[in-house]
Amino acid sequence: MKIFRFINSTFVCALVFISASTLWAQTRPLVIEGATLIDGTGRAAVTDSVVVIQDGRFQAVGKRSEVNIPQGAETIDAKGKSILPGLIDGHCHYRDWMGEIYLAYGVVTCPNISNNPVEWIIAQREGVKSGSVRGPRIWASANIIDGPPPEGTGVLRRQRTSIIVDSEEEARKAVRDLVEKGVDGIKLFERLKPQVAKAAADEAHKLGRPVFGHSLDIFTAAANGYQSVEHSWSVVYTSIQDPKKKHELDIGRMLRKVDTDEVHAQMEPKMFDKIIKAMIDKSVHWSPTWATWFRPLSTYADEMKRRELALLKNPQLKYLPAYILKDTESFFAKYEKMAPEKRNPMVSGYRMLQDFVRKFAAAGGKIHTGSDPNHVVPGYAMHAELQMLVEAGLTPLQAIQTASINVAQAWGKEKEYGSIEKGKVADFFIVNGDPTKNISDTQNVESVYMDGKKMDISYHADYKNPIPRPIEDRPEGGSE
């Protein structure tokens, strides 16, 4: 009996010791010291910084002279490197194969605004929370709410999982149904009648959900209270004053008689100031998603092509859909082979778009960097956009805001996410180099942390999402 009691008491003591050791390991502070800190707020970078993380949150952030390093902390020397807030994809089209690529590029949050089935995207969100799905955190909008397709266009493929509504009550019900199923936000599409879109937005706001939308008229979107309008062509169509010209261009793009990158030559810059004022007055954010259309015109185009093809030919990424490599190669080739008479209007459209970006940012407008993965690799596309934003005239610090705090603000989550500040969730990544001097250094990712935990950012040829998307991604040559 004495032996049993001794063994029993020893076992209990061991359990206590193991539990205490586990608890200590879980709560032991992590310190990143010596890095250049880019906190995502737009404030000046801090050289030789100290960042203290504990229990999944930033506990202290600042200059070395201002921050005490806790005893017993795990310390990482990051001298010669930079620490940035975990990136948030401002225009995420989440698919079941994207998790590894997002994490590898420091993108730890994917606010999905693609037309995904609601049950599937909610399952992805919960799977990431539980650890059963390896990928970025999901903020979920789901099935897009849209109106009937324009006469003469037939059934638009992009509406295959949309909720089609044609009255204010139908719109309100669609929003309520999605919120009841657990979505974090609502996406509205450009075929909604203005009064129907307003009803949907009102219902979403009443239920505490932000609204993101495609729009052919930013003035109406602003009046309806959208948190963000998506894509550069929202500016194009809004700027065109002739209704007939605008309608014909819209239908031409829907029927694929005109490519999206071609329509930008038709924008009317004299309307820019009016559009920007309406957006600023109503705090409407904007996601240009221009890397997916214009990066072959960027001064970084050669670097982008080289990086993308090397990535897509990585044997550890053999699970990627075949159309991505094919689309990327053909997209760059299209521009390289383009006749001057066709290329010149596209260059003109790109230059006008750059001008709008500069003016919008200078006026205090909030831009979202986003992947919008059409013939571009998700996650990576955000870094391409950061390059394009700096090329257009934003500072690197301003550009990084577009991929962090700006997006969190639109989703109403800036108190927890989007910047490296005391008390916030510890999402961050460390890169070799200094993006304030060379924005391309954001791609030199060394390590990624989500909720204060170091993530696996390697690629695995056998990577598989345990919850497959229930509908086809897209066929080769198609678009989403």
QUIFENSUL-V37456 format. One record per residue. OMEGA is omega in degrees with one decimal (none if undefined). NEAR is the number of other ideal C-beta (glycine too) atoms within 12 Angstrom. Layout:
omega = [OMEGA,OMEGA]
near = [NEAR,NEAR]
//
This chain:
omega = [179.5,178.6,180.0,180.0,179.9,179.3,-178.3,-179.0,177.7,179.0,179.7,179.6,178.9,178.0,179.0,-179.3,-180.0,-179.9,179.7,179.1,178.9,-180.0,179.2,-179.1,-177.9,-174.9,179.6,-178.5,172.7,-178.7,172.6,-176.2,173.9,-176.8,165.7,-176.3,171.2,-166.7,177.4,-179.8,-173.4,176.2,-179.2,177.9,179.9,177.0,-179.3,-176.4,171.1,177.4,-179.4,-179.7,175.1,179.9,173.7,-178.8,174.1,-178.7,178.2,-176.1,175.3,177.0,-179.3,-177.6,-175.3,-172.3,175.4,177.7,-177.0,175.4,177.3,-177.7,168.3,-173.8,176.8,177.5,-177.3,178.1,-177.5,179.9,178.3,176.5,-176.6,174.5,174.3,-175.0,178.5,-176.8,-176.2,175.7,-174.2,168.8,-170.7,175.6,-171.6,-178.1,-168.8,-169.0,-177.4,-176.9,177.7,-177.5,-178.3,-179.8,175.3,179.2,-173.9,177.5,179.7,174.3,-173.6,172.4,175.4,-176.0,-179.7,173.9,-171.6,-177.8,-178.1,-176.7,174.9,178.2,176.2,179.7,-178.1,178.3,176.3,178.7,-176.4,-178.2,179.6,176.3,179.4,-178.3,-178.3,172.4,-179.3,162.2,-164.2,150.7,-173.3,-178.6,179.9,174.2,-173.3,176.2,178.7,179.9,179.3,179.2,177.3,-179.4,-177.6,178.7,-178.8,-177.9,-177.9,-179.5,-171.1,176.0,179.7,171.0,-175.6,-179.6,-177.6,177.9,-178.9,-179.0,176.1,-179.8,179.9,179.7,179.7,177.9,-179.3,-179.0,179.6,179.6,178.0,178.9,170.0,-178.0,179.4,-178.4,-177.4,173.7,178.2,-174.8,-165.9,-179.4,177.5,171.8,-175.9,-177.8,177.4,176.6,179.5,178.7,179.4,179.9,178.6,-179.6,178.7,-179.1,177.0,-179.4,174.4,-179.6,176.3,-176.6,178.2,-174.4,162.8,179.9,171.9,-178.4,-177.1,179.0,178.4,178.5,179.0,179.3,-179.5,173.5,176.8,173.7,-179.1,168.0,-171.2,170.3,-179.5,-176.6,172.7,176.7,-179.6,-175.6,-179.8,-177.1,-176.1,-173.8,-179.3,-176.8,-179.0,178.9,179.7,-179.3,-177.9,178.5,178.5,-178.8,177.9,178.4,178.9,-178.2,177.8,171.9,178.5,177.4,-179.3,-178.6,179.3,-173.6,-174.6,177.5,-177.0,-178.0,-175.1,-173.8,179.9,179.5,-172.9,-175.7,-179.9,179.3,-178.4,179.2,179.1,-179.0,-180.0,-178.2,-177.9,179.0,178.9,175.7,-177.3,177.3,-175.1,-177.4,-171.9,176.9,-177.3,-179.0,-167.1,-175.5,175.3,177.1,-178.6,173.6,177.3,-170.1,-178.0,178.0,-179.7,-179.1,-179.5,-179.4,-175.3,-178.3,176.4,178.9,-174.1,178.4,176.3,-178.0,178.0,177.6,-178.7,-179.7,-179.9,177.0,-174.1,-174.7,-175.0,177.8,-179.2,-179.7,-178.5,179.3,-177.7,-178.8,177.2,-179.8,179.6,-179.3,-178.7,-178.2,-172.7,177.2,-177.5,-177.9,175.4,-178.3,-174.7,175.9,178.0,176.2,178.3,178.2,178.8,179.4,178.1,178.3,175.0,179.4,178.3,178.3,-179.8,-177.3,-179.3,179.6,-179.2,179.5,-179.2,-179.7,-178.1,178.6,173.7,169.4,-176.9,-175.6,-173.2,-167.0,164.1,-173.6,171.3,-177.3,178.9,-178.2,174.4,-175.9,179.6,179.4,174.8,178.0,176.6,176.7,-177.8,177.7,177.3,176.4,-178.7,177.1,175.5,172.9,175.4,179.3,176.8,-179.2,-178.2,173.8,-176.7,-178.8,-178.1,-171.8,-178.7,-178.2,179.0,179.3,-179.6,180.0,179.6,-175.2,-174.8,177.4,-177.6,-169.5,168.1,179.2,178.3,-178.7,-178.3,176.8,-178.2,176.5,-173.6,171.3,179.0,172.3,-176.8,179.5,171.6,-179.3,-175.7,-178.6,177.5,178.0,179.4,-173.4,178.7,179.8,175.6,-177.9,-179.7,-171.9,177.5,-179.8,-176.0,179.7,179.5,-173.5,179.5,-177.9,178.6,-176.5,171.8,-178.6,175.9,177.1,-179.6,-176.5,-179.1,179.8,179.1,176.2,-177.1,178.5,-176.3,176.4,-171.3,177.8,-178.8,176.8,167.7,179.5,178.7,179.0,-180.0,176.6,-176.7,none]
near = [7,8,9,10,11,12,13,14,14,14,14,14,14,14,14,14,14,14,14,14,14,13,13,16,14,17,21,22,32,37,33,43,37,26,38,36,43,48,35,44,27,27,23,17,27,30,25,25,37,37,50,35,40,26,19,23,29,40,31,31,35,25,21,24,13,17,27,17,28,20,11,14,24,23,21,26,16,33,21,20,33,45,51,57,50,50,56,49,50,50,49,50,41,49,40,33,34,42,40,37,45,49,39,38,41,45,52,48,45,46,52,49,49,45,35,38,31,35,22,30,44,30,29,42,35,20,26,34,19,13,16,16,34,34,43,45,42,42,41,42,47,41,36,44,48,35,34,24,25,23,12,16,21,15,16,29,22,30,28,22,28,33,37,27,34,22,19,23,16,26,36,29,20,40,43,25,24,38,30,16,25,23,40,35,42,51,51,49,43,40,33,43,28,26,22,34,46,27,33,47,42,25,33,37,23,17,24,17,35,37,49,49,46,44,41,37,34,43,28,31,40,35,22,35,30,45,42,47,53,44,41,44,44,45,47,41,40,36,37,30,19,14,13,11,19,26,20,21,30,33,25,22,32,31,19,19,16,24,27,34,37,29,37,39,30,33,34,25,27,14,27,29,20,23,38,33,20,32,36,23,18,27,22,43,44,49,50,44,43,51,50,40,38,49,41,36,35,32,19,29,24,18,25,36,27,17,28,39,24,18,31,33,18,25,14,19,30,18,24,34,30,19,28,37,25,20,30,37,21,18,38,30,16,22,30,16,13,21,12,11,11,19,22,16,24,31,24,23,35,37,24,31,44,33,26,41,37,27,29,40,33,20,23,20,38,37,50,49,50,50,47,41,44,34,41,41,46,48,52,45,47,54,49,47,50,50,37,42,44,34,32,37,21,32,26,35,36,36,38,50,39,52,54,48,42,44,48,40,32,41,42,25,28,26,16,27,39,43,41,45,30,21,20,33,33,39,44,51,49,41,39,24,26,29,41,30,19,21,40,31,30,46,38,25,37,28,31,38,35,37,29,32,25,24,34,19,31,19,26,21,14,12,27,16,27,19,29,18,29,18,21,18,28,25,15,16,17,18,26,34]
//
